Every structure is written in structure tokens, then in C-alpha cells.
Amino acid sequence: MVKWSDFVAWLFFALLSYFAWDMNSTMKDMSVSVNTLNTSVAVMLVRQDTTAKDIEKMDVRLQKLEGK
């Protein structure tokens, strides 16, 4: 017959294993999410840089037109 203390120890280690597995799964999901976020931020930075360059070019063109 199984002793109560053995059952409690088995249950404790089973719960501990489940929480470790769940934490590992959550960390993997967070890693994927962070990678997606990094990609999105990189795209936004490139778009911002391109827009800034376009605005600068337009400003130069406007100054040339106003100067004439």
C-alpha cells in the first residue's frame, strides 16, 4: 500500500514538473513574440529614416524653388 507521505512527495514533484514545463513553454512563446516585436521595430525605424530623408530632399527642393 502506498504511504501518504510517498503520495504527497509524488504529487509535489509532478506539480513542480508541470510548472517547469509550463514556464518553459511560456518562455518560448515570449521569445517568438519578442523576435516579432524586434522585426516590427526595425521596419518602423527604416520607414522613419526613409521618410526623414524624403522630407530633407523636399526641403532642399523647396528652398531652391523659393530662391529663384
Buried (B, 14 or more C-beta within 10 A) or exposed (E): EEEEEEEEEEEEEEEEEEEEEEEEEEEEEEEEEEEEEEEEEEEEEEEEEEEEEEEEEEEEEEEEEEEE
